[in-house]
Amino acid sequence: MKYDRMAAGPADAISEPEPMNSPAPITPPSAIMVMCRCLRLCFKPLDCISLSSLIVGGI
């Protein structure tokens, strides 16, 4: 199927939408905190091995 690149008829100027002064929506802090809690539970380090001993090379 071939699509036409040009529309039939006279070429009318298309008006651009008026710029808006409202900022973009922001994710509420409560939703971010819930996501962080879920990730923390999923990636909880092992209780028997501390992260510092893994980084330093073991004690």
C-alpha positions in Angstrom: 0.0 0.0 0.0 1.4 3.4 -1.0 0.6 6.5 1.1 0.4 10.0 -0.4 2.9 12.5 1.1 0.9 15.5 0.0 -2.8 16.0 0.8 -5.1 17.0 -2.0 -6.5 20.5 -2.1 -5.1 23.9 -1.3 -2.2 24.2 1.2 -3.6 26.0 4.2 -1.3 27.1 7.1 -1.9 25.1 10.2 -2.0 27.1 13.3 0.3 26.0 16.1 -1.3 25.4 19.6 -0.9 28.2 22.1 1.9 27.6 24.6 0.8 26.6 28.0 2.2 28.1 31.2 1.5 25.0 33.3 4.5 22.8 34.2 4.7 19.1 33.3 3.0 16.7 35.8 5.3 15.4 38.5 5.2 12.0 40.2 4.0 12.5 43.7 6.7 11.8 46.4 4.5 9.1 48.0 4.6 7.0 44.8 8.4 7.3 44.6 8.8 6.3 48.3 6.6 3.2 47.7 8.7 2.2 44.7 11.9 2.6 46.7 10.5 0.4 49.5 9.6 -2.3 47.0 13.1 -2.3 45.5 14.7 -2.3 48.9 12.8 -5.5 49.8 13.6 -7.2 46.5 17.4 -6.4 46.7 18.0 -6.8 50.4 21.6 -8.0 51.0 22.2 -11.3 52.7 22.0 -11.1 56.5 25.1 -13.3 57.1 27.4 -11.2 54.8 27.8 -7.5 55.2 28.3 -5.3 52.1 31.4 -3.7 53.7 33.2 -7.1 53.9 32.4 -7.7 50.3 33.8 -4.3 49.2 36.9 -4.4 51.5 37.7 -8.0 50.7 36.4 -9.8 53.7 37.4 -9.8 57.3 
